[in-house]
Amino acid sequence: MLVTPIRYLIIKYFAKKKQSLFEKYIESYKDYSGWYGDTIGGIKEIKIGELESFKISEFIKNKEI
């Protein structure tokens, strides 16, 4: 009988932790998707302007975040 409330509190704690991590993941994925879409959409301009190295370094910087 005593174990049930303790178990409930532990599960509730981890559920909140999981929710906050999931929201953080969704936010970072949204930022990456926007950057990736812009990059793919402007691939001709990137090649014409010789910005490949800039975009590669930008990708590495975004990946670290």
All heavy atoms as TSV, in Angstrom:
chain	resi	resn	atom	element	x	y	z
A	1	MET	N	N	0.814	-1.195	0.000
A	1	MET	CA	C	0.000	0.000	0.000
A	1	MET	C	C	0.866	1.272	0.000
A	1	MET	O	O	0.499	2.260	-0.614
A	1	MET	CB	C	-0.885	-0.057	1.251
A	1	MET	CG	C	-2.102	0.762	1.188
A	1	MET	SD	S	-3.260	0.119	-0.004
A	1	MET	CE	C	-4.651	0.956	0.529
A	2	LEU	N	N	1.969	1.223	0.674
A	2	LEU	CA	C	2.852	2.367	0.767
A	2	LEU	C	C	3.633	2.591	-0.533
A	2	LEU	O	O	3.971	3.722	-0.871
A	2	LEU	CB	C	3.838	2.165	1.930
A	2	LEU	CG	C	4.801	3.308	2.212
A	2	LEU	CD1	C	4.043	4.567	2.618
A	2	LEU	CD2	C	5.774	2.912	3.306
A	3	VAL	N	N	3.858	1.544	-1.281
A	3	VAL	CA	C	4.658	1.614	-2.492
A	3	VAL	C	C	3.916	2.360	-3.612
A	3	VAL	O	O	4.538	3.075	-4.411
A	3	VAL	CB	C	5.037	0.185	-2.955
A	3	VAL	CG1	C	5.764	0.225	-4.278
A	3	VAL	CG2	C	5.874	-0.495	-1.892
A	4	THR	N	N	2.619	2.256	-3.683
A	4	THR	CA	C	1.841	2.838	-4.774
A	4	THR	C	C	1.996	4.364	-4.876
A	4	THR	O	O	2.260	4.861	-5.969
A	4	THR	CB	C	0.349	2.446	-4.637
A	4	THR	OG1	O	0.261	1.025	-4.590
A	4	THR	CG2	C	-0.457	2.977	-5.796
A	5	PRO	N	N	1.864	5.128	-3.812
A	5	PRO	CA	C	2.046	6.583	-3.948
A	5	PRO	C	C	3.479	6.969	-4.350
A	5	PRO	O	O	3.683	7.884	-5.149
A	5	PRO	CB	C	1.723	7.146	-2.564
A	5	PRO	CG	C	0.978	6.095	-1.860
A	5	PRO	CD	C	1.389	4.797	-2.468
A	6	ILE	N	N	4.455	6.252	-3.828
A	6	ILE	CA	C	5.850	6.548	-4.178
A	6	ILE	C	C	6.083	6.251	-5.653
A	6	ILE	O	O	6.702	7.037	-6.370
A	6	ILE	CB	C	6.809	5.735	-3.277
A	6	ILE	CG1	C	6.669	6.209	-1.836
A	6	ILE	CG2	C	8.241	5.868	-3.764
A	6	ILE	CD1	C	7.406	5.364	-0.821
A	7	ARG	N	N	5.563	5.129	-6.107
A	7	ARG	CA	C	5.687	4.759	-7.518
A	7	ARG	C	C	4.998	5.794	-8.416
A	7	ARG	O	O	5.526	6.175	-9.464
A	7	ARG	CB	C	5.088	3.377	-7.736
A	7	ARG	CG	C	5.264	2.870	-9.116
A	7	ARG	CD	C	4.746	1.460	-9.241
A	7	ARG	NE	N	4.884	1.016	-10.606
A	7	ARG	CZ	C	4.257	0.019	-11.131
A	7	ARG	NH1	N	3.449	-0.703	-10.400
A	7	ARG	NH2	N	4.432	-0.299	-12.381
A	8	TYR	N	N	3.841	6.260	-8.002
A	8	TYR	CA	C	3.107	7.271	-8.756
A	8	TYR	C	C	3.933	8.554	-8.898
A	8	TYR	O	O	4.020	9.131	-9.983
A	8	TYR	CB	C	1.768	7.575	-8.089
A	8	TYR	CG	C	1.041	8.750	-8.689
A	8	TYR	CD1	C	0.379	8.627	-9.904
A	8	TYR	CD2	C	1.048	9.995	-8.063
A	8	TYR	CE1	C	-0.272	9.711	-10.476
A	8	TYR	CE2	C	0.401	11.085	-8.621
A	8	TYR	CZ	C	-0.255	10.931	-9.825
A	8	TYR	OH	O	-0.895	12.007	-10.387
A	9	LEU	N	N	4.550	9.003	-7.811
A	9	LEU	CA	C	5.348	10.228	-7.841
A	9	LEU	C	C	6.586	10.063	-8.734
A	9	LEU	O	O	6.944	10.987	-9.470
A	9	LEU	CB	C	5.762	10.620	-6.423
A	9	LEU	CG	C	4.620	11.081	-5.515
A	9	LEU	CD1	C	5.138	11.297	-4.095
A	9	LEU	CD2	C	3.972	12.339	-6.048
A	10	ILE	N	N	7.206	8.907	-8.677
A	10	ILE	CA	C	8.374	8.662	-9.521
A	10	ILE	C	C	7.975	8.665	-10.991
A	10	ILE	O	O	8.641	9.288	-11.830
A	10	ILE	CB	C	9.054	7.332	-9.126
A	10	ILE	CG1	C	9.702	7.477	-7.749
A	10	ILE	CG2	C	10.087	6.914	-10.167
A	10	ILE	CD1	C	10.220	6.173	-7.166
A	11	ILE	N	N	6.894	8.010	-11.328
A	11	ILE	CA	C	6.415	7.964	-12.714
A	11	ILE	C	C	6.026	9.352	-13.190
A	11	ILE	O	O	6.332	9.750	-14.315
A	11	ILE	CB	C	5.261	6.959	-12.859
A	11	ILE	CG1	C	5.793	5.545	-12.687
A	11	ILE	CG2	C	4.557	7.124	-14.198
A	11	ILE	CD1	C	4.725	4.477	-12.625
A	12	LYS	N	N	5.371	10.112	-12.337
A	12	LYS	CA	C	4.979	11.480	-12.692
A	12	LYS	C	C	6.205	12.346	-12.960
A	12	LYS	O	O	6.225	13.124	-13.915
A	12	LYS	CB	C	4.133	12.079	-11.570
A	12	LYS	CG	C	3.529	13.405	-11.907
A	12	LYS	CD	C	2.603	13.880	-10.800
A	12	LYS	CE	C	2.019	15.222	-11.151
A	12	LYS	NZ	N	1.126	15.715	-10.115
A	13	TYR	N	N	7.249	12.210	-12.153
A	13	TYR	CA	C	8.481	12.970	-12.336
A	13	TYR	C	C	9.117	12.643	-13.684
A	13	TYR	O	O	9.476	13.529	-14.447
A	13	TYR	CB	C	9.461	12.669	-11.200
A	13	TYR	CG	C	10.848	13.223	-11.452
A	13	TYR	CD1	C	11.113	14.578	-11.301
A	13	TYR	CD2	C	11.877	12.384	-11.866
A	13	TYR	CE1	C	12.378	15.085	-11.546
A	13	TYR	CE2	C	13.143	12.880	-12.121
A	13	TYR	CZ	C	13.391	14.225	-11.952
A	13	TYR	OH	O	14.634	14.722	-12.203
A	14	PHE	N	N	9.259	11.359	-13.981
A	14	PHE	CA	C	9.890	10.970	-15.230
A	14	PHE	C	C	9.036	11.311	-16.448
A	14	PHE	O	O	9.566	11.590	-17.525
A	14	PHE	CB	C	10.257	9.484	-15.223
A	14	PHE	CG	C	11.497	9.200	-14.408
A	14	PHE	CD1	C	11.435	8.447	-13.260
A	14	PHE	CD2	C	12.722	9.707	-14.799
A	14	PHE	CE1	C	12.564	8.187	-12.513
A	14	PHE	CE2	C	13.869	9.468	-14.060
A	14	PHE	CZ	C	13.794	8.698	-12.915
A	15	ALA	N	N	7.743	11.319	-16.297
A	15	ALA	CA	C	6.860	11.710	-17.401
A	15	ALA	C	C	7.061	13.193	-17.739
A	15	ALA	O	O	7.117	13.561	-18.912
A	15	ALA	CB	C	5.411	11.433	-17.051
A	16	LYS	N	N	7.183	14.041	-16.728
A	16	LYS	CA	C	7.435	15.468	-16.969
A	16	LYS	C	C	8.806	15.668	-17.608
A	16	LYS	O	O	8.966	16.480	-18.512
A	16	LYS	CB	C	7.354	16.255	-15.659
A	16	LYS	CG	C	5.957	16.503	-15.176
A	16	LYS	CD	C	5.951	17.369	-13.940
A	16	LYS	CE	C	4.539	17.624	-13.463
A	16	LYS	NZ	N	4.513	18.495	-12.277
A	17	LYS	N	N	9.800	14.931	-17.139
A	17	LYS	CA	C	11.147	15.026	-17.696
A	17	LYS	C	C	11.142	14.603	-19.159
A	17	LYS	O	O	11.737	15.270	-20.015
A	17	LYS	CB	C	12.078	14.115	-16.884
A	17	LYS	CG	C	13.498	14.211	-17.228
A	17	LYS	CD	C	14.101	15.370	-16.518
A	17	LYS	CE	C	15.618	15.233	-16.594
A	17	LYS	NZ	N	16.264	16.447	-16.199
A	18	LYS	N	N	10.450	13.531	-19.467
A	18	LYS	CA	C	10.349	13.040	-20.837
A	18	LYS	C	C	9.648	14.065	-21.719
A	18	LYS	O	O	10.075	14.317	-22.853
A	18	LYS	CB	C	9.587	11.718	-20.862
A	18	LYS	CG	C	9.402	11.142	-22.231
A	18	LYS	CD	C	8.566	9.865	-22.163
A	18	LYS	CE	C	8.113	9.441	-23.526
A	18	LYS	NZ	N	7.187	8.329	-23.473
A	19	GLN	N	N	8.595	14.672	-21.229
A	19	GLN	CA	C	7.850	15.670	-21.993
A	19	GLN	C	C	8.717	16.876	-22.325
A	19	GLN	O	O	8.712	17.360	-23.455
A	19	GLN	CB	C	6.603	16.114	-21.219
A	19	GLN	CG	C	5.744	17.116	-21.944
A	19	GLN	CD	C	5.084	16.543	-23.178
A	19	GLN	OE1	O	4.829	15.347	-23.251
A	19	GLN	NE2	N	4.810	17.370	-24.153
A	20	SER	N	N	9.495	17.359	-21.359
A	20	SER	CA	C	10.344	18.523	-21.623
A	20	SER	C	C	11.453	18.180	-22.614
A	20	SER	O	O	11.782	18.987	-23.487
A	20	SER	CB	C	10.936	19.067	-20.324
A	20	SER	OG	O	11.879	18.174	-19.784
A	21	LEU	N	N	12.028	16.991	-22.520
A	21	LEU	CA	C	13.048	16.579	-23.482
A	21	LEU	C	C	12.463	16.434	-24.878
A	21	LEU	O	O	13.094	16.806	-25.872
A	21	LEU	CB	C	13.685	15.260	-23.043
A	21	LEU	CG	C	14.617	15.341	-21.844
A	21	LEU	CD1	C	15.048	13.942	-21.414
A	21	LEU	CD2	C	15.818	16.200	-22.147
A	22	PHE	N	N	11.255	15.909	-24.966
A	22	PHE	CA	C	10.596	15.747	-26.253
A	22	PHE	C	C	10.305	17.104	-26.892
A	22	PHE	O	O	10.514	17.293	-28.091
A	22	PHE	CB	C	9.310	14.940	-26.092
A	22	PHE	CG	C	8.644	14.617	-27.386
A	22	PHE	CD1	C	9.202	13.708	-28.257
A	22	PHE	CD2	C	7.455	15.234	-27.734
A	22	PHE	CE1	C	8.586	13.410	-29.469
A	22	PHE	CE2	C	6.835	14.950	-28.936
A	22	PHE	CZ	C	7.403	14.028	-29.800
A	23	GLU	N	N	9.843	18.063	-26.097
A	23	GLU	CA	C	9.580	19.408	-26.618
A	23	GLU	C	C	10.869	20.067	-27.106
A	23	GLU	O	O	10.878	20.745	-28.134
A	23	GLU	CB	C	8.902	20.263	-25.549
A	23	GLU	CG	C	7.466	19.863	-25.290
A	23	GLU	CD	C	6.850	20.582	-24.112
A	23	GLU	OE1	O	7.548	21.399	-23.460
A	23	GLU	OE2	O	5.670	20.323	-23.825
A	24	LYS	N	N	11.956	19.872	-26.385
A	24	LYS	CA	C	13.242	20.412	-26.803
A	24	LYS	C	C	13.689	19.776	-28.122
A	24	LYS	O	O	14.190	20.459	-29.016
A	24	LYS	CB	C	14.286	20.150	-25.716
A	24	LYS	CG	C	15.618	20.752	-25.984
A	24	LYS	CD	C	16.558	20.484	-24.817
A	24	LYS	CE	C	17.937	21.036	-25.108
A	24	LYS	NZ	N	18.873	20.772	-24.024
A	25	TYR	N	N	13.492	18.475	-28.254
A	25	TYR	CA	C	13.839	17.771	-29.491
A	25	TYR	C	C	13.022	18.294	-30.668
A	25	TYR	O	O	13.559	18.546	-31.741
A	25	TYR	CB	C	13.614	16.270	-29.316
A	25	TYR	CG	C	13.709	15.505	-30.604
A	25	TYR	CD1	C	14.935	15.228	-31.187
A	25	TYR	CD2	C	12.558	15.069	-31.254
A	25	TYR	CE1	C	15.029	14.539	-32.376
A	25	TYR	CE2	C	12.634	14.372	-32.448
A	25	TYR	CZ	C	13.871	14.116	-33.006
A	25	TYR	OH	O	13.945	13.437	-34.181
A	26	ILE	N	N	11.722	18.475	-30.469
A	26	ILE	CA	C	10.842	18.975	-31.528
A	26	ILE	C	C	11.284	20.367	-31.962
A	26	ILE	O	O	11.321	20.674	-33.162
A	26	ILE	CB	C	9.365	18.984	-31.067
A	26	ILE	CG1	C	8.855	17.566	-30.882
A	26	ILE	CG2	C	8.479	19.758	-32.029
A	26	ILE	CD1	C	8.771	16.759	-32.159
A	27	GLU	N	N	11.632	21.212	-31.022
A	27	GLU	CA	C	12.074	22.572	-31.344
A	27	GLU	C	C	13.357	22.555	-32.165
A	27	GLU	O	O	13.478	23.271	-33.158
A	27	GLU	CB	C	12.275	23.387	-30.062
A	27	GLU	CG	C	12.584	24.832	-30.286
A	27	GLU	CD	C	11.447	25.597	-30.921
A	27	GLU	OE1	O	10.279	25.264	-30.681
A	27	GLU	OE2	O	11.739	26.553	-31.674
A	28	SER	N	N	14.327	21.739	-31.762
A	28	SER	CA	C	15.583	21.686	-32.513
A	28	SER	C	C	15.365	21.075	-33.896
A	28	SER	O	O	15.977	21.502	-34.874
A	28	SER	CB	C	16.647	20.905	-31.749
A	28	SER	OG	O	16.308	19.546	-31.644
A	29	TYR	N	N	14.473	20.090	-33.992
A	29	TYR	CA	C	14.177	19.478	-35.289
A	29	TYR	C	C	13.485	20.486	-36.208
A	29	TYR	O	O	13.762	20.527	-37.407
A	29	TYR	CB	C	13.307	18.241	-35.110
A	29	TYR	CG	C	13.068	17.495	-36.389
A	29	TYR	CD1	C	14.068	16.721	-36.957
A	29	TYR	CD2	C	11.848	17.584	-37.044
A	29	TYR	CE1	C	13.860	16.044	-38.142
A	29	TYR	CE2	C	11.627	16.908	-38.232
A	29	TYR	CZ	C	12.635	16.129	-38.774
A	29	TYR	OH	O	12.419	15.475	-39.952
A	30	LYS	N	N	12.624	21.309	-35.638
A	30	LYS	CA	C	11.930	22.334	-36.427
A	30	LYS	C	C	12.931	23.333	-36.995
A	30	LYS	O	O	12.862	23.692	-38.175
A	30	LYS	CB	C	10.898	23.048	-35.543
A	30	LYS	CG	C	10.081	24.100	-36.267
A	30	LYS	CD	C	9.067	24.737	-35.354
A	30	LYS	CE	C	9.755	25.733	-34.481
A	30	LYS	NZ	N	8.868	26.590	-33.709
A	31	ASP	N	N	13.879	23.756	-36.172
A	31	ASP	CA	C	14.911	24.683	-36.644
A	31	ASP	C	C	15.755	24.052	-37.745
A	31	ASP	O	O	16.048	24.685	-38.764
A	31	ASP	CB	C	15.817	25.118	-35.486
A	31	ASP	CG	C	15.085	25.956	-34.458
A	31	ASP	OD1	O	14.020	26.517	-34.799
A	31	ASP	OD2	O	15.580	26.050	-33.323
A	32	TYR	N	N	16.145	22.802	-37.550
A	32	TYR	CA	C	16.961	22.114	-38.552
A	32	TYR	C	C	16.183	21.922	-39.852
A	32	TYR	O	O	16.730	22.126	-40.933
A	32	TYR	CB	C	17.427	20.756	-38.021
A	32	TYR	CG	C	18.137	19.934	-39.064
A	32	TYR	CD1	C	19.434	20.239	-39.439
A	32	TYR	CD2	C	17.492	18.875	-39.695
A	32	TYR	CE1	C	20.088	19.505	-40.414
A	32	TYR	CE2	C	18.136	18.137	-40.671
A	32	TYR	CZ	C	19.432	18.452	-41.019
A	32	TYR	OH	O	20.061	17.727	-41.987
A	33	SER	N	N	14.924	21.569	-39.755
A	33	SER	CA	C	14.117	21.355	-40.958
A	33	SER	C	C	13.988	22.640	-41.767
A	33	SER	O	O	14.048	22.619	-42.993
A	33	SER	CB	C	12.726	20.846	-40.592
A	33	SER	OG	O	12.808	19.577	-40.023
A	34	GLY	N	N	13.811	23.744	-41.092
A	34	GLY	CA	C	13.728	25.029	-41.785
A	34	GLY	C	C	15.026	25.371	-42.481
A	34	GLY	O	O	15.035	25.785	-43.647
A	35	TRP	N	N	16.144	25.166	-41.787
A	35	TRP	CA	C	17.452	25.438	-42.388
A	35	TRP	C	C	17.689	24.521	-43.581
A	35	TRP	O	O	18.123	24.960	-44.633
A	35	TRP	CB	C	18.554	25.222	-41.348
A	35	TRP	CG	C	19.927	25.353	-41.923
A	35	TRP	CD1	C	20.620	26.512	-42.109
A	35	TRP	CD2	C	20.758	24.299	-42.414
A	35	TRP	NE1	N	21.839	26.234	-42.680
A	35	TRP	CE2	C	21.947	24.882	-42.872
A	35	TRP	CE3	C	20.614	22.922	-42.506
A	35	TRP	CZ2	C	22.984	24.141	-43.419
A	35	TRP	CZ3	C	21.645	22.178	-43.041
A	35	TRP	CH2	C	22.810	22.792	-43.494
A	36	TYR	N	N	17.379	23.239	-43.418
A	36	TYR	CA	C	17.595	22.260	-44.486
A	36	TYR	C	C	16.726	22.577	-45.705
A	36	TYR	O	O	17.198	22.540	-46.833
A	36	TYR	CB	C	17.281	20.854	-43.966
A	36	TYR	CG	C	17.586	19.761	-44.957
A	36	TYR	CD1	C	18.880	19.364	-45.190
A	36	TYR	CD2	C	16.554	19.129	-45.656
A	36	TYR	CE1	C	19.168	18.363	-46.097
A	36	TYR	CE2	C	16.832	18.128	-46.569
A	36	TYR	CZ	C	18.143	17.749	-46.776
A	36	TYR	OH	O	18.414	16.766	-47.677
A	37	GLY	N	N	15.476	22.917	-45.485
A	37	GLY	CA	C	14.582	23.262	-46.587
A	37	GLY	C	C	15.061	24.483	-47.353
A	37	GLY	O	O	15.031	24.510	-48.583
A	38	ASP	N	N	15.525	25.487	-46.617
A	38	ASP	CA	C	16.063	26.682	-47.266
A	38	ASP	C	C	17.316	26.361	-48.071
A	38	ASP	O	O	17.526	26.892	-49.157
A	38	ASP	CB	C	16.382	27.767	-46.239
A	38	ASP	CG	C	15.144	28.353	-45.602
A	38	ASP	OD1	O	14.042	28.157	-46.173
A	38	ASP	OD2	O	15.270	28.998	-44.548
A	39	THR	N	N	18.148	25.491	-47.525
A	39	THR	CA	C	19.388	25.130	-48.211
A	39	THR	C	C	19.098	24.346	-49.480
A	39	THR	O	O	19.661	24.635	-50.543
A	39	THR	CB	C	20.296	24.306	-47.278
A	39	THR	OG1	O	20.583	25.083	-46.114
A	39	THR	CG2	C	21.589	23.934	-47.960
A	40	ILE	N	N	18.225	23.368	-49.398
A	40	ILE	CA	C	17.886	22.561	-50.575
A	40	ILE	C	C	17.165	23.422	-51.615
A	40	ILE	O	O	17.420	23.306	-52.812
A	40	ILE	CB	C	17.022	21.342	-50.183
A	40	ILE	CG1	C	17.824	20.382	-49.299
A	40	ILE	CG2	C	16.488	20.629	-51.399
A	40	ILE	CD1	C	19.056	19.812	-49.953
A	41	GLY	N	N	16.290	24.285	-51.154
A	41	GLY	CA	C	15.568	25.162	-52.083
A	41	GLY	C	C	16.482	26.128	-52.816
A	41	GLY	O	O	16.219	26.500	-53.958
A	42	GLY	N	N	17.578	26.511	-52.182
A	42	GLY	CA	C	18.484	27.473	-52.798
A	42	GLY	C	C	19.787	26.854	-53.264
A	42	GLY	O	O	20.820	27.523	-53.326
A	43	ILE	N	N	19.763	25.558	-53.593
A	43	ILE	CA	C	20.998	24.851	-53.942
A	43	ILE	C	C	21.685	25.451	-55.167
A	43	ILE	O	O	22.909	25.536	-55.216
A	43	ILE	CB	C	20.745	23.336	-54.115
A	43	ILE	CG1	C	22.058	22.551	-54.053
A	43	ILE	CG2	C	20.033	23.033	-55.397
A	43	ILE	CD1	C	22.593	22.405	-52.690
A	44	LYS	N	N	20.914	25.900	-56.145
A	44	LYS	CA	C	21.526	26.504	-57.331
A	44	LYS	C	C	22.258	27.793	-56.971
A	44	LYS	O	O	23.372	28.037	-57.440
A	44	LYS	CB	C	20.475	26.782	-58.401
A	44	LYS	CG	C	19.940	25.532	-59.050
A	44	LYS	CD	C	18.921	25.865	-60.119
A	44	LYS	CE	C	18.358	24.575	-60.713
A	44	LYS	NZ	N	17.320	24.844	-61.688
A	45	GLU	N	N	21.636	28.611	-56.124
A	45	GLU	CA	C	22.263	29.862	-55.715
A	45	GLU	C	C	23.524	29.591	-54.895
A	45	GLU	O	O	24.514	30.322	-54.998
A	45	GLU	CB	C	21.289	30.725	-54.899
A	45	GLU	CG	C	20.150	31.300	-55.698
A	45	GLU	CD	C	18.998	30.315	-55.906
A	45	GLU	OE1	O	19.019	29.222	-55.300
A	45	GLU	OE2	O	18.089	30.642	-56.683
A	46	ILE	N	N	23.480	28.549	-54.082
A	46	ILE	CA	C	24.645	28.196	-53.264
A	46	ILE	C	C	25.804	27.785	-54.161
A	46	ILE	O	O	26.946	28.195	-53.959
A	46	ILE	CB	C	24.288	27.079	-52.265
A	46	ILE	CG1	C	23.335	27.627	-51.198
A	46	ILE	CG2	C	25.539	26.503	-51.619
A	46	ILE	CD1	C	22.723	26.578	-50.309
A	47	LYS	N	N	25.507	26.974	-55.177
A	47	LYS	CA	C	26.567	26.535	-56.091
A	47	LYS	C	C	27.095	27.689	-56.937
A	47	LYS	O	O	28.294	27.804	-57.156
A	47	LYS	CB	C	26.060	25.408	-56.977
A	47	LYS	CG	C	25.918	24.102	-56.232
A	47	LYS	CD	C	25.551	22.974	-57.157
A	47	LYS	CE	C	25.510	21.673	-56.381
A	47	LYS	NZ	N	25.243	20.530	-57.239
A	48	ILE	N	N	26.197	28.535	-57.418
A	48	ILE	CA	C	26.629	29.677	-58.225
A	48	ILE	C	C	27.481	30.629	-57.383
A	48	ILE	O	O	28.501	31.130	-57.843
A	48	ILE	CB	C	25.410	30.417	-58.827
A	48	ILE	CG1	C	24.756	29.549	-59.898
A	48	ILE	CG2	C	25.808	31.764	-59.385
A	48	ILE	CD1	C	23.427	30.094	-60.411
A	49	GLY	N	N	27.065	30.882	-56.174
A	49	GLY	CA	C	27.791	31.806	-55.305
A	49	GLY	C	C	28.967	31.177	-54.590
A	49	GLY	O	O	29.626	31.832	-53.794
A	50	GLU	N	N	29.235	29.895	-54.859
A	50	GLU	CA	C	30.332	29.162	-54.227
A	50	GLU	C	C	30.276	29.265	-52.705
A	50	GLU	O	O	31.252	29.582	-52.032
A	50	GLU	CB	C	31.673	29.646	-54.767
A	50	GLU	CG	C	31.825	29.417	-56.257
A	50	GLU	CD	C	33.147	29.924	-56.815
A	50	GLU	OE1	O	34.000	30.367	-56.027
A	50	GLU	OE2	O	33.297	29.867	-58.035
A	51	LEU	N	N	29.112	28.978	-52.148
A	51	LEU	CA	C	28.902	29.058	-50.707
A	51	LEU	C	C	28.875	27.686	-50.036
A	51	LEU	O	O	28.414	27.557	-48.900
A	51	LEU	CB	C	27.586	29.779	-50.421
A	51	LEU	CG	C	27.494	31.226	-50.889
A	51	LEU	CD1	C	26.074	31.739	-50.737
A	51	LEU	CD2	C	28.465	32.089	-50.126
A	52	GLU	N	N	29.371	26.636	-50.744
A	52	GLU	CA	C	29.313	25.289	-50.184
A	52	GLU	C	C	30.039	25.192	-48.842
A	52	GLU	O	O	29.518	24.618	-47.889
A	52	GLU	CB	C	29.900	24.247	-51.148
A	52	GLU	CG	C	29.071	24.009	-52.376
A	52	GLU	CD	C	29.611	24.755	-53.583
A	52	GLU	OE1	O	30.536	25.579	-53.434
A	52	GLU	OE2	O	29.096	24.520	-54.676
A	53	SER	N	N	31.235	25.745	-48.778
A	53	SER	CA	C	32.017	25.658	-47.538
A	53	SER	C	C	31.310	26.394	-46.398
A	53	SER	O	O	31.337	25.940	-45.247
A	53	SER	CB	C	33.425	26.201	-47.737
A	53	SER	OG	O	33.375	27.555	-48.113
A	54	PHE	N	N	30.671	27.512	-46.710
A	54	PHE	CA	C	29.920	28.246	-45.693
A	54	PHE	C	C	28.760	27.414	-45.170
A	54	PHE	O	O	28.528	27.330	-43.970
A	54	PHE	CB	C	29.412	29.569	-46.264
A	54	PHE	CG	C	28.510	30.317	-45.322
A	54	PHE	CD1	C	29.035	30.950	-44.213
A	54	PHE	CD2	C	27.141	30.372	-45.553
A	54	PHE	CE1	C	28.213	31.637	-43.339
A	54	PHE	CE2	C	26.310	31.048	-44.679
A	54	PHE	CZ	C	26.847	31.686	-43.566
A	55	LYS	N	N	28.026	26.777	-46.071
A	55	LYS	CA	C	26.880	25.959	-45.661
A	55	LYS	C	C	27.327	24.722	-44.891
A	55	LYS	O	O	26.653	24.293	-43.958
A	55	LYS	CB	C	26.042	25.543	-46.880
A	55	LYS	CG	C	25.184	26.656	-47.415
A	55	LYS	CD	C	24.144	27.050	-46.395
A	55	LYS	CE	C	23.211	28.100	-46.879
A	55	LYS	NZ	N	22.185	28.457	-45.905
A	56	ILE	N	N	28.466	24.151	-45.253
A	56	ILE	CA	C	28.976	22.994	-44.514
A	56	ILE	C	C	29.336	23.397	-43.089
A	56	ILE	O	O	28.986	22.705	-42.130
A	56	ILE	CB	C	30.184	22.369	-45.244
A	56	ILE	CG1	C	29.710	21.682	-46.527
A	56	ILE	CG2	C	30.918	21.376	-44.353
A	56	ILE	CD1	C	30.816	21.241	-47.458
A	57	SER	N	N	30.021	24.517	-42.923
A	57	SER	CA	C	30.363	24.975	-41.577
A	57	SER	C	C	29.107	25.355	-40.793
A	57	SER	O	O	29.033	25.115	-39.582
A	57	SER	CB	C	31.335	26.148	-41.631
A	57	SER	OG	O	30.736	27.270	-42.227
A	58	GLU	N	N	28.120	25.910	-41.454
A	58	GLU	CA	C	26.848	26.234	-40.803
A	58	GLU	C	C	26.140	24.963	-40.338
A	58	GLU	O	O	25.585	24.912	-39.244
A	58	GLU	CB	C	25.973	27.014	-41.780
A	58	GLU	CG	C	24.781	27.683	-41.161
A	58	GLU	CD	C	24.030	28.512	-42.174
A	58	GLU	OE1	O	23.497	27.930	-43.155
A	58	GLU	OE2	O	23.963	29.729	-42.008
A	59	PHE	N	N	26.188	23.912	-41.153
A	59	PHE	CA	C	25.587	22.628	-40.785
A	59	PHE	C	C	26.277	22.043	-39.569
A	59	PHE	O	O	25.618	21.569	-38.636
A	59	PHE	CB	C	25.673	21.648	-41.956
A	59	PHE	CG	C	25.255	20.259	-41.605
A	59	PHE	CD1	C	23.914	19.948	-41.442
A	59	PHE	CD2	C	26.193	19.267	-41.419
A	59	PHE	CE1	C	23.528	18.678	-41.098
A	59	PHE	CE2	C	25.808	17.986	-41.083
A	59	PHE	CZ	C	24.470	17.691	-40.923
A	60	ILE	N	N	27.606	22.082	-39.545
A	60	ILE	CA	C	28.342	21.533	-38.406
A	60	ILE	C	C	28.019	22.310	-37.129
A	60	ILE	O	O	27.829	21.722	-36.070
A	60	ILE	CB	C	29.859	21.546	-38.701
A	60	ILE	CG1	C	30.172	20.521	-39.802
A	60	ILE	CG2	C	30.670	21.254	-37.453
A	60	ILE	CD1	C	31.557	20.605	-40.361
A	61	LYS	N	N	27.906	23.627	-37.252
A	61	LYS	CA	C	27.563	24.446	-36.090
A	61	LYS	C	C	26.164	24.107	-35.588
A	61	LYS	O	O	25.940	23.971	-34.379
A	61	LYS	CB	C	27.655	25.928	-36.452
A	61	LYS	CG	C	27.478	26.847	-35.254
A	61	LYS	CD	C	27.629	28.294	-35.652
A	61	LYS	CE	C	26.277	28.765	-36.132
A	61	LYS	NZ	N	26.229	30.186	-36.470
A	62	ASN	N	N	25.213	23.940	-36.493
A	62	ASN	CA	C	23.837	23.599	-36.100
A	62	ASN	C	C	23.763	22.202	-35.512
A	62	ASN	O	O	22.944	21.938	-34.650
A	62	ASN	CB	C	22.889	23.700	-37.293
A	62	ASN	CG	C	22.578	25.127	-37.662
A	62	ASN	OD1	O	22.710	26.024	-36.837
A	62	ASN	ND2	N	22.171	25.348	-38.897
A	63	LYS	N	N	24.579	21.314	-35.988
A	63	LYS	CA	C	24.585	19.935	-35.501
A	63	LYS	C	C	25.047	19.868	-34.054
A	63	LYS	O	O	24.558	19.051	-33.277
A	63	LYS	CB	C	25.486	19.088	-36.390
A	63	LYS	CG	C	25.459	17.634	-36.069
A	63	LYS	CD	C	26.350	16.876	-37.028
A	63	LYS	CE	C	26.442	15.432	-36.642
A	63	LYS	NZ	N	27.391	14.717	-37.477
A	64	GLU	N	N	25.984	20.726	-33.677
A	64	GLU	CA	C	26.510	20.734	-32.315
A	64	GLU	C	C	25.508	21.246	-31.302
A	64	GLU	O	O	25.566	20.936	-30.140
A	64	GLU	CB	C	27.789	21.563	-32.256
A	64	GLU	CG	C	28.934	20.938	-33.009
A	64	GLU	CD	C	30.162	21.827	-33.066
A	64	GLU	OE1	O	30.106	22.978	-32.579
A	64	GLU	OE2	O	31.171	21.366	-33.614
A	65	ILE	N	N	24.562	22.038	-31.738
A	65	ILE	CA	C	23.569	22.624	-30.829
A	65	ILE	C	C	22.548	21.646	-30.483
A	65	ILE	O	O	22.317	20.736	-30.107
A	65	ILE	CB	C	22.880	23.846	-31.455
A	65	ILE	CG1	C	23.880	24.945	-31.643
A	65	ILE	CG2	C	21.715	24.322	-30.620
A	65	ILE	CD1	C	23.371	26.152	-32.376
